[in-house]
Amino acid sequence: MRFTRSNVILITIILVTIGGAYHITATELNKESYHFYIKGIHLYQGYAFTDLNNKESPHIFGPKDSIISVDLINDDKDLDSYDFNIDALSVHSNPIPYPQHATINFLAGKEGTFTYYSKLHPDMNGIIIVKSTEDPTIIKHS
């Protein structure tokens, strides 16, 4: 099998779907995609999601009907495991144990500001902002 970009995306989506993430259909593969990296860490006051620069509760954003990819990293030995959920978009991951990572791909199918969080550690949370593609404040992906 020759590995084209479409084949790799399809294989990734199949693997993520098996892992319990949001299901993306083949007709949605031509959507624009946005990629984010989020770490789970243990802090002196509890647990938090951070970006790669250790900024707590980073925002995730994208236009409506885009595919958002979130790389979830657990490289903190003091954080046994965490999960990732966005109820409003029906996104739910399996627990991610130390020292593993997982990628969640999902369709940003409706506009709004939504909370992402860990059911295992409720103090781990942040927001995702999904805007209309016609909104002048949406950051265009390059």
Buried (B, 14 or more C-beta within 10 A) or exposed (E): EEEEEEEEBBEBBEEBBEEBBBBBEEEBBEBEEBEBBBBBBBBEEEBBBBBEEEEEBBEBBBBBBBBBBBBBBBEBEEBBBBBBBBEBBEBBBEBBEBEEBBBBBBBBBEBEEBEBBBBBBEEBBBBBBBBEEEEEEBEEEE
